[in-house]
Amino acid sequence: MKLIALNLGDRPSWQRDACPAWCTATHRENDHPDDRVHHSDGITVITVGRRRHLVGDKLVTTSEEVDLEIGIARDDGHQTTWLYIGSGPASSVEVELSAADELVAAILSLANRWPDHR
């Protein structure tokens, strides 16, 4: 029996998909399975965020400067590309990238309804 070696270049053996053009990740053989993700560089937007939480039975609101990162990612071996918006895993949301145009249109629509919002 003759074995055929696959030339994967610098790709780790676990990597099923070639990196998309936007992937800036450095994939390594010893990457944890949860980290086997193609991802873009992020774009940072510095803004003020508002957080609301309960303290006892009282709703407390705080405002603070927040660095929001926006980027895209796709798990290796999967087809869905995700748009990430957040400031870390505990304060983020990911939606299908295919919804990005609809999200932008909705945000602009809301912002343009009340021109004195600023």
N, CA, C and O atoms as a GROMACS GRO file, in nm:
protein
  472
    1MET      N    1   0.084  -0.117   0.000
    1MET     CA    2   0.000   0.000   0.000
    1MET      C    3   0.088   0.123   0.000
    1MET      O    4   0.183   0.134   0.078
    2LYS      N    5   0.056   0.215  -0.088
    2LYS     CA    6   0.133   0.337  -0.100
    2LYS      C    7   0.058   0.450  -0.029
    2LYS      O    8  -0.061   0.470  -0.054
    3LEU      N    9   0.125   0.522   0.059
    3LEU     CA   10   0.065   0.635   0.128
    3LEU      C   11   0.089   0.762   0.049
    3LEU      O   12   0.198   0.784  -0.004
    4ILE      N   13  -0.013   0.844   0.041
    4ILE     CA   14  -0.002   0.972  -0.030
    4ILE      C   15  -0.001   1.082   0.075
    4ILE      O   16  -0.093   1.093   0.156
    5ALA      N   17   0.102   1.161   0.074
    5ALA     CA   18   0.112   1.271   0.168
    5ALA      C   19   0.042   1.393   0.110
    5ALA      O   20   0.063   1.428  -0.007
    6LEU      N   21  -0.040   1.456   0.191
    6LEU     CA   22  -0.106   1.579   0.147
    6LEU      C   23  -0.017   1.697   0.183
    6LEU      O   24   0.034   1.705   0.294
    7ASN      N   25   0.001   1.787   0.090
    7ASN     CA   26   0.080   1.906   0.117
    7ASN      C   27  -0.014   2.014   0.168
    7ASN      O   28  -0.081   2.082   0.090
    8LEU      N   29  -0.019   2.030   0.298
    8LEU     CA   30  -0.103   2.131   0.359
    8LEU      C   31  -0.025   2.260   0.386
    8LEU      O   32  -0.079   2.353   0.446
    9GLY      N   33   0.098   2.267   0.342
    9GLY     CA   34   0.179   2.385   0.369
    9GLY      C   35   0.198   2.401   0.518
    9GLY      O   36   0.239   2.308   0.587
   10ASP      N   37   0.168   2.521   0.568
   10ASP     CA   38   0.183   2.549   0.710
   10ASP      C   39   0.054   2.524   0.787
   10ASP      O   40   0.046   2.558   0.905
   11ARG      N   41  -0.046   2.465   0.724
   11ARG     CA   42  -0.173   2.440   0.792
   11ARG      C   43  -0.157   2.329   0.895
   11ARG      O   44  -0.092   2.228   0.868
   12PRO      N   45  -0.217   2.347   1.013
   12PRO     CA   46  -0.216   2.239   1.111
   12PRO      C   47  -0.301   2.122   1.060
   12PRO      O   48  -0.387   2.140   0.974
   13SER      N   49  -0.276   2.005   1.114
   13SER     CA   50  -0.347   1.886   1.067
   13SER      C   51  -0.497   1.891   1.095
   13SER      O   52  -0.574   1.826   1.025
   14TRP      N   53  -0.541   1.966   1.197
   14TRP     CA   54  -0.683   1.974   1.232
   14TRP      C   55  -0.761   2.066   1.140
   14TRP      O   56  -0.884   2.058   1.134
   15GLN      N   57  -0.692   2.155   1.069
   15GLN     CA   58  -0.760   2.258   0.991
   15GLN      C   59  -0.825   2.199   0.866
   15GLN      O   60  -0.758   2.148   0.777
   16ARG      N   61  -0.959   2.208   0.862
   16ARG     CA   62  -1.035   2.150   0.750
   16ARG      C   63  -1.049   2.246   0.633
   16ARG      O   64  -1.051   2.203   0.518
   17ASP      N   65  -1.059   2.374   0.661
   17ASP     CA   66  -1.082   2.473   0.555
   17ASP      C   67  -0.960   2.562   0.537
   17ASP      O   68  -0.890   2.595   0.634
   18ALA      N   69  -0.935   2.599   0.413
   18ALA     CA   70  -0.832   2.701   0.388
   18ALA      C   71  -0.881   2.831   0.450
   18ALA      O   72  -1.002   2.855   0.460
   19CYS      N   73  -0.790   2.914   0.490
   19CYS     CA   74  -0.829   3.042   0.549
   19CYS      C   75  -0.899   3.129   0.445
   19CYS      O   76  -0.852   3.140   0.332
   20PRO      N   77  -1.011   3.193   0.484
   20PRO     CA   78  -1.072   3.291   0.395
   20PRO      C   79  -0.976   3.408   0.375
   20PRO      O   80  -0.884   3.426   0.454
   21ALA      N   81  -0.997   3.486   0.273
   21ALA     CA   82  -0.907   3.599   0.242
   21ALA      C   83  -0.896   3.696   0.360
   21ALA      O   84  -0.792   3.760   0.377
   22TRP      N   85  -1.000   3.708   0.441
   22TRP     CA   86  -1.001   3.805   0.551
   22TRP      C   87  -0.941   3.749   0.681
   22TRP      O   88  -0.929   3.823   0.779
   23CYS      N   89  -0.906   3.622   0.685
   23CYS     CA   90  -0.854   3.561   0.807
   23CYS      C   91  -0.713   3.610   0.838
   23CYS      O   92  -0.624   3.601   0.754
   24THR      N   93  -0.695   3.662   0.958
   24THR     CA   94  -0.563   3.708   1.002
   24THR      C   95  -0.511   3.625   1.119
   24THR      O   96  -0.410   3.660   1.181
   25ALA      N   97  -0.579   3.514   1.148
   25ALA     CA   98  -0.539   3.428   1.259
   25ALA      C   99  -0.412   3.352   1.223
   25ALA      O  100  -0.386   3.322   1.107
   26THR      N  101  -0.333   3.323   1.324
   26THR     CA  102  -0.220   3.232   1.311
   26THR      C  103  -0.263   3.100   1.372
   26THR      O  104  -0.274   3.088   1.494
   27HIS      N  105  -0.288   3.001   1.288
   27HIS     CA  106  -0.334   2.871   1.336
   27HIS      C  107  -0.213   2.784   1.367
   27HIS      O  108  -0.117   2.778   1.290
   28ARG      N  109  -0.220   2.716   1.482
   28ARG     CA  110  -0.110   2.630   1.526
   28ARG      C  111  -0.162   2.490   1.554
   28ARG      O  112  -0.280   2.470   1.584
   29GLU      N  113  -0.074   2.396   1.545
   29GLU     CA  114  -0.111   2.255   1.567
   29GLU      C  115  -0.174   2.233   1.704
   29GLU      O  116  -0.266   2.152   1.718
   30ASN      N  117  -0.125   2.304   1.805
   30ASN     CA  118  -0.173   2.281   1.941
   30ASN      C  119  -0.286   2.377   1.983
   30ASN      O  120  -0.313   2.390   2.102
   31ASP      N  121  -0.352   2.443   1.888
   31ASP     CA  122  -0.465   2.529   1.921
   31ASP      C  123  -0.574   2.448   1.991
   31ASP      O  124  -0.606   2.337   1.949
   32HIS      N  125  -0.629   2.504   2.096
   32HIS     CA  126  -0.740   2.441   2.165
   32HIS      C  127  -0.858   2.431   2.068
   32HIS      O  128  -0.876   2.522   1.987
   33PRO      N  129  -0.937   2.326   2.073
   33PRO     CA  130  -1.051   2.313   1.981
   33PRO      C  131  -1.144   2.435   1.979
   33PRO      O  132  -1.202   2.466   1.875
   34ASP      N  133  -1.160   2.503   2.092
   34ASP     CA  134  -1.245   2.622   2.095
   34ASP      C  135  -1.183   2.741   2.021
   34ASP      O  136  -1.253   2.837   1.988
   35ASP      N  137  -1.054   2.735   1.996
   35ASP     CA  138  -0.982   2.845   1.931
   35ASP      C  139  -0.955   2.819   1.783
   35ASP      O  140  -0.881   2.895   1.720
   36ARG      N  141  -1.013   2.717   1.727
   36ARG     CA  142  -0.991   2.682   1.587
   36ARG      C  143  -1.090   2.761   1.501
   36ARG      O  144  -1.187   2.708   1.447
   37VAL      N  145  -1.061   2.890   1.492
   37VAL     CA  146  -1.152   2.986   1.431
   37VAL      C  147  -1.075   3.073   1.333
   37VAL      O  148  -0.963   3.116   1.360
   38HIS      N  149  -1.137   3.098   1.218
   38HIS     CA  150  -1.085   3.198   1.124
   38HIS      C  151  -1.144   3.331   1.170
   38HIS      O  152  -1.264   3.342   1.191
   39HIS      N  153  -1.059   3.433   1.185
   39HIS     CA  154  -1.111   3.564   1.227
   39HIS      C  155  -1.036   3.676   1.159
   39HIS      O  156  -0.920   3.663   1.121
   40SER      N  157  -1.106   3.787   1.144
   40SER     CA  158  -1.048   3.907   1.084
   40SER      C  159  -0.980   3.990   1.192
   40SER      O  160  -0.997   3.964   1.311
   41ASP      N  161  -0.906   4.089   1.148
   41ASP     CA  162  -0.864   4.192   1.243
   41ASP      C  163  -0.990   4.264   1.286
   41ASP      O  164  -1.086   4.275   1.209
   42GLY      N  165  -0.991   4.312   1.407
   42GLY     CA  166  -1.107   4.386   1.456
   42GLY      C  167  -1.092   4.534   1.429
   42GLY      O  168  -0.981   4.585   1.412
   43ILE      N  169  -1.204   4.602   1.426
   43ILE     CA  170  -1.208   4.748   1.420
   43ILE      C  171  -1.261   4.793   1.555
   43ILE      O  172  -1.366   4.746   1.600
   44THR      N  173  -1.191   4.884   1.620
   44THR     CA  174  -1.231   4.931   1.751
   44THR      C  175  -1.304   5.064   1.740
   44THR      O  176  -1.258   5.156   1.673
   45VAL      N  177  -1.417   5.072   1.807
   45VAL     CA  178  -1.493   5.196   1.818
   45VAL      C  179  -1.499   5.231   1.966
   45VAL      O  180  -1.551   5.155   2.048
   46ILE      N  181  -1.444   5.347   1.999
   46ILE     CA  182  -1.444   5.393   2.138
   46ILE      C  183  -1.567   5.481   2.156
   46ILE      O  184  -1.584   5.580   2.085
   47THR      N  185  -1.650   5.445   2.252
   47THR     CA  186  -1.775   5.518   2.273
   47THR      C  187  -1.813   5.510   2.420
   47THR      O  188  -1.738   5.456   2.501
   48VAL      N  189  -1.928   5.563   2.453
   48VAL     CA  190  -1.980   5.552   2.589
   48VAL      C  191  -2.091   5.448   2.587
   48VAL      O  192  -2.182   5.454   2.504
   49GLY      N  193  -2.083   5.354   2.677
   49GLY     CA  194  -2.185   5.251   2.688
   49GLY      C  195  -2.263   5.266   2.817
   49GLY      O  196  -2.211   5.315   2.917
   50ARG      N  197  -2.387   5.223   2.812
   50ARG     CA  198  -2.472   5.227   2.931
   50ARG      C  199  -2.502   5.085   2.974
   50ARG      O  200  -2.538   5.000   2.891
   51ARG      N  201  -2.489   5.058   3.101
   51ARG     CA  202  -2.520   4.927   3.157
   51ARG      C  203  -2.628   4.944   3.262
   51ARG      O  204  -2.627   5.038   3.341
   52ARG      N  205  -2.721   4.849   3.261
   52ARG     CA  206  -2.829   4.851   3.359
   52ARG      C  207  -2.830   4.716   3.430
   52ARG      O  208  -2.820   4.610   3.367
   53HIS      N  209  -2.840   4.721   3.561
   53HIS     CA  210  -2.844   4.597   3.638
   53HIS      C  211  -2.922   4.622   3.768
   53HIS      O  212  -2.939   4.735   3.813
   54LEU      N  213  -2.968   4.514   3.825
   54LEU     CA  214  -3.042   4.522   3.950
   54LEU      C  215  -2.948   4.516   4.069
   54LEU      O  216  -2.856   4.434   4.074
   55VAL      N  217  -2.972   4.603   4.162
   55VAL     CA  218  -2.907   4.598   4.292
   55VAL      C  219  -3.021   4.585   4.393
   55VAL      O  220  -3.092   4.681   4.422
   56GLY      N  221  -3.036   4.464   4.445
   56GLY     CA  222  -3.154   4.436   4.527
   56GLY      C  223  -3.276   4.443   4.438
   56GLY      O  224  -3.288   4.367   4.342
   57ASP      N  225  -3.368   4.535   4.470
   57ASP     CA  226  -3.487   4.551   4.386
   57ASP      C  227  -3.484   4.683   4.309
   57ASP      O  228  -3.586   4.727   4.257
   58LYS      N  229  -3.366   4.745   4.301
   58LYS     CA  230  -3.353   4.874   4.235
   58LYS      C  231  -3.273   4.859   4.105
   58LYS      O  232  -3.169   4.793   4.103
   59LEU      N  233  -3.321   4.920   3.998
   59LEU     CA  234  -3.250   4.922   3.870
   59LEU      C  235  -3.147   5.033   3.873
   59LEU      O  236  -3.181   5.150   3.892
   60VAL      N  237  -3.021   4.997   3.854
   60VAL     CA  238  -2.911   5.093   3.857
   60VAL      C  239  -2.854   5.107   3.716
   60VAL      O  240  -2.831   5.008   3.648
   61THR      N  241  -2.831   5.230   3.675
   61THR     CA  242  -2.775   5.258   3.543
   61THR      C  243  -2.640   5.324   3.559
   61THR      O  244  -2.625   5.420   3.635
   62THR      N  245  -2.540   5.273   3.488
   62THR     CA  246  -2.408   5.334   3.488
   62THR      C  247  -2.365   5.356   3.343
   62THR      O  248  -2.404   5.282   3.253
   63SER      N  249  -2.286   5.458   3.321
   63SER     CA  250  -2.229   5.487   3.190
   63SER      C  251  -2.078   5.486   3.204
   63SER      O  252  -2.022   5.532   3.304
   64GLU      N  253  -2.012   5.433   3.101
   64GLU     CA  254  -1.867   5.428   3.105
   64GLU      C  255  -1.813   5.420   2.963
   64GLU      O  256  -1.881   5.376   2.871
   65GLU      N  257  -1.690   5.465   2.946
   65GLU     CA  258  -1.625   5.451   2.816
   65GLU      C  259  -1.604   5.303   2.788
   65GLU      O  260  -1.564   5.227   2.877
   66VAL      N  261  -1.632   5.263   2.666
   66VAL     CA  262  -1.616   5.123   2.628
   66VAL      C  263  -1.549   5.116   2.491
   66VAL      O  264  -1.580   5.194   2.401
   67ASP      N  265  -1.459   5.021   2.477
   67ASP     CA  266  -1.396   4.993   2.348
   67ASP      C  267  -1.470   4.878   2.285
   67ASP      O  268  -1.452   4.762   2.324
   68LEU      N  269  -1.554   4.907   2.188
   68LEU     CA  270  -1.626   4.802   2.117
   68LEU      C  271  -1.541   4.753   2.001
   68LEU      O  272  -1.486   4.832   1.925
   69GLU      N  273  -1.531   4.623   1.989
   69GLU     CA  274  -1.460   4.564   1.877
   69GLU      C  275  -1.564   4.508   1.780
   69GLU      O  276  -1.663   4.448   1.821
   70ILE      N  277  -1.539   4.529   1.653
   70ILE     CA  278  -1.625   4.474   1.548
   70ILE      C  279  -1.536   4.392   1.457
   70ILE      O  280  -1.433   4.441   1.410
   71GLY      N  281  -1.574   4.268   1.432
   71GLY     CA  282  -1.495   4.181   1.346
   71GLY      C  283  -1.579   4.066   1.295
   71GLY      O  284  -1.696   4.053   1.330
   72ILE      N  285  -1.520   3.983   1.213
   72ILE     CA  286  -1.591   3.866   1.162
   72ILE      C  287  -1.511   3.740   1.194
   72ILE      O  288  -1.389   3.743   1.206
   73ALA      N  289  -1.584   3.629   1.206
   73ALA     CA  290  -1.522   3.502   1.242
   73ALA      C  291  -1.604   3.387   1.185
   73ALA      O  292  -1.724   3.398   1.164
   74ARG      N  293  -1.535   3.278   1.160
   74ARG     CA  294  -1.600   3.153   1.117
   74ARG      C  295  -1.524   3.037   1.179
   74ARG      O  296  -1.402   3.028   1.166
   75ASP      N  297  -1.596   2.949   1.246
   75ASP     CA  298  -1.534   2.829   1.302
   75ASP      C  299  -1.484   2.742   1.189
   75ASP      O  300  -1.554   2.724   1.089
   76ASP      N  301  -1.365   2.688   1.204
   76ASP     CA  302  -1.309   2.600   1.101
   76ASP      C  303  -1.403   2.481   1.079
   76ASP      O  304  -1.449   2.420   1.176
   77GLY      N  305  -1.432   2.451   0.956
   77GLY     CA  306  -1.519   2.339   0.923
   77GLY      C  307  -1.666   2.375   0.916
   77GLY      O  308  -1.749   2.288   0.889
   78HIS      N  309  -1.700   2.501   0.940
   78HIS     CA  310  -1.839   2.546   0.935
   78HIS      C  311  -1.858   2.646   0.820
   78HIS      O  312  -1.760   2.701   0.768
   79GLN      N  313  -1.980   2.669   0.783
   79GLN     CA  314  -2.010   2.757   0.670
   79GLN      C  315  -2.055   2.898   0.711
   79GLN      O  316  -2.043   2.992   0.633
   80THR      N  317  -2.105   2.912   0.833
   80THR     CA  318  -2.160   3.042   0.874
   80THR      C  319  -2.051   3.135   0.922
   80THR      O  320  -1.968   3.099   1.006
   81THR      N  321  -2.052   3.257   0.868
   81THR     CA  322  -1.960   3.362   0.912
   81THR      C  323  -2.038   3.455   1.003
   81THR      O  324  -2.151   3.494   0.973
   82TRP      N  325  -1.976   3.491   1.115
   82TRP     CA  326  -2.041   3.568   1.220
   82TRP      C  327  -1.982   3.708   1.230
   82TRP      O  328  -1.861   3.727   1.218
   83LEU      N  329  -2.068   3.805   1.253
   83LEU     CA  330  -2.028   3.943   1.281
   83LEU      C  331  -2.027   3.958   1.432
   83LEU      O  332  -2.130   3.939   1.498
   84TYR      N  333  -1.912   3.993   1.488
   84TYR     CA  334  -1.894   4.008   1.633
   84TYR      C  335  -1.896   4.157   1.666
   84TYR      O  336  -1.829   4.237   1.602
   85ILE      N  337  -1.974   4.192   1.768
   85ILE     CA  338  -1.974   4.328   1.821
   85ILE      C  339  -1.968   4.313   1.972
   85ILE      O  340  -2.058   4.254   2.032
   86GLY      N  341  -1.865   4.367   2.035
   86GLY     CA  342  -1.859   4.353   2.179
   86GLY      C  343  -1.732   4.404   2.240
   86GLY      O  344  -1.644   4.458   2.174
   87SER      N  345  -1.726   4.384   2.371
   87SER     CA  346  -1.608   4.425   2.448
   87SER      C  347  -1.562   4.309   2.535
   87SER      O  348  -1.526   4.327   2.651
   88GLY      N  349  -1.564   4.190   2.478
   88GLY     CA  350  -1.522   4.070   2.549
   88GLY      C  351  -1.636   3.969   2.551
   88GLY      O  352  -1.750   4.003   2.521
   89PRO      N  353  -1.603   3.845   2.586
   89PRO     CA  354  -1.703   3.738   2.578
   89PRO      C  355  -1.826   3.760   2.666
   89PRO      O  356  -1.934   3.711   2.633
   90ALA      N  357  -1.812   3.831   2.776
   90ALA     CA  358  -1.927   3.852   2.865
   90ALA      C  359  -2.016   3.967   2.821
   90ALA      O  360  -2.125   3.984   2.874
   91SER      N  361  -1.970   4.045   2.726
   91SER     CA  362  -2.045   4.162   2.681
   91SER      C  363  -2.035   4.174   2.530
   91SER      O  364  -1.973   4.266   2.478
   92SER      N  365  -2.098   4.079   2.461
   92SER     CA  366  -2.088   4.079   2.315
   92SER      C  367  -2.210   4.012   2.254
   92SER      O  368  -2.289   3.947   2.323
   93VAL      N  369  -2.221   4.028   2.124
   93VAL     CA  370  -2.323   3.960   2.047
   93VAL      C  371  -2.260   3.922   1.913
   93VAL      O  372  -2.179   3.996   1.858
   94GLU      N  373  -2.299   3.806   1.863
   94GLU     CA  374  -2.256   3.764   1.730
   94GLU      C  375  -2.382   3.732   1.650
   94GLU      O  376  -2.469   3.658   1.696
   95VAL      N  377  -2.390   3.789   1.531
   95VAL     CA  378  -2.502   3.762   1.441
   95VAL      C  379  -2.445   3.717   1.307
   95VAL      O  380  -2.330   3.745   1.274
   96GLU      N  381  -2.528   3.646   1.232
   96GLU     CA  382  -2.480   3.601   1.100
   96GLU      C  383  -2.441   3.722   1.017
   96GLU      O  384  -2.513   3.822   1.011
   97LEU      N  385  -2.326   3.713   0.952
   97LEU     CA  386  -2.276   3.823   0.870
   97LEU      C  387  -2.376   3.861   0.762
   97LEU      O  388  -2.381   3.977   0.721
   98SER      N  389  -2.455   3.766   0.716
   98SER     CA  390  -2.555   3.795   0.613
   98SER      C  391  -2.657   3.898   0.661
   98SER      O  392  -2.727   3.957   0.578
   99ALA      N  393  -2.669   3.921   0.792
   99ALA     CA  394  -2.763   4.019   0.846
   99ALA      C  395  -2.701   4.158   0.861
   99ALA      O  396  -2.769   4.251   0.904
  100ALA      N  397  -2.574   4.174   0.828
  100ALA     CA  398  -2.504   4.302   0.852
  100ALA      C  399  -2.569   4.418   0.780
  100ALA      O  400  -2.588   4.524   0.839
  101ASP      N  401  -2.604   4.402   0.653
  101ASP     CA  402  -2.667   4.512   0.579
  101ASP      C  403  -2.799   4.553   0.643
  101ASP      O  404  -2.830   4.672   0.653
  102GLU      N  405  -2.876   4.454   0.686
  102GLU     CA  406  -3.005   4.483   0.749
  102GLU      C  407  -2.985   4.555   0.882
  102GLU      O  408  -3.060   4.647   0.915
  103LEU      N  409  -2.884   4.514   0.959
  103LEU     CA  410  -2.855   4.581   1.087
  103LEU      C  411  -2.812   4.726   1.066
  103LEU      O  412  -2.860   4.815   1.135
  104VAL      N  413  -2.724   4.748   0.971
  104VAL     CA  414  -2.677   4.884   0.943
  104VAL      C  415  -2.794   4.971   0.898
  104VAL      O  416  -2.809   5.084   0.944
  105ALA      N  417  -2.878   4.919   0.808
  105ALA     CA  418  -2.994   4.994   0.761
  105ALA      C  419  -3.088   5.028   0.877
  105ALA      O  420  -3.140   5.140   0.883
  106ALA      N  421  -3.109   4.934   0.968
  106ALA     CA  422  -3.198   4.960   1.082
  106ALA      C  423  -3.139   5.066   1.174
  106ALA      O  424  -3.210   5.155   1.221
  107ILE      N  425  -3.009   5.058   1.200
  107ILE     CA  426  -2.944   5.157   1.287
  107ILE      C  427  -2.952   5.296   1.224
  107ILE      O  428  -2.987   5.392   1.292
  108LEU      N  429  -2.921   5.306   1.096
  108LEU     CA  430  -2.928   5.436   1.028
  108LEU      C  431  -3.071   5.489   1.023
  108LEU      O  432  -3.094   5.609   1.036
  109SER      N  433  -3.166   5.400   1.003
  109SER     CA  434  -3.306   5.441   1.001
  109SER      C  435  -3.347   5.502   1.135
  109SER      O  436  -3.410   5.608   1.139
  110LEU      N  437  -3.311   5.436   1.242
  110LEU     CA  438  -3.343   5.490   1.375
  110LEU      C  439  -3.272   5.623   1.400
  110LEU      O  440  -3.332   5.718   1.450
  111ALA      N  441  -3.145   5.629   1.365
  111ALA     CA  442  -3.067   5.751   1.389
  111ALA      C  443  -3.120   5.869   1.307
  111ALA      O  444  -3.117   5.983   1.353
  112ASN      N  445  -3.170   5.841   1.187
  112ASN     CA  446  -3.217   5.949   1.099
  112ASN      C  447  -3.360   5.993   1.129
  112ASN      O  448  -3.402   6.097   1.081
  113ARG      N  449  -3.434   5.916   1.207
  113ARG     CA  450  -3.571   5.955   1.243
  113ARG      C  451  -3.573   6.077   1.333
  113ARG      O  452  -3.666   6.158   1.327
  114TRP      N  453  -3.473   6.089   1.416
  114TRP     CA  454  -3.466   6.198   1.511
  114TRP      C  455  -3.333   6.271   1.495
  114TRP      O  456  -3.237   6.242   1.566
  115PRO      N  457  -3.328   6.367   1.400
  115PRO     CA  458  -3.201   6.432   1.371
  115PRO      C  459  -3.142   6.510   1.489
  115PRO      O  460  -3.024   6.543   1.488
  116ASP      N  461  -3.223   6.541   1.589
  116ASP     CA  462  -3.171   6.615   1.705
  116ASP      C  463  -3.124   6.522   1.817
  116ASP      O  464  -3.112   6.565   1.932
  117HIS      N  465  -3.098   6.398   1.784
  117HIS     CA  466  -3.059   6.298   1.886
  117HIS      C  467  -2.918   6.320   1.940
  117HIS      O  468  -2.881   6.260   2.041
  118ARG      N  469  -2.842   6.402   1.877
  118ARG     CA  470  -2.701   6.416   1.919
  118ARG      C  471  -2.684   6.528   2.012
  118ARG      O  472  -2.572   6.554   2.057
   0.00000   0.00000   0.00000
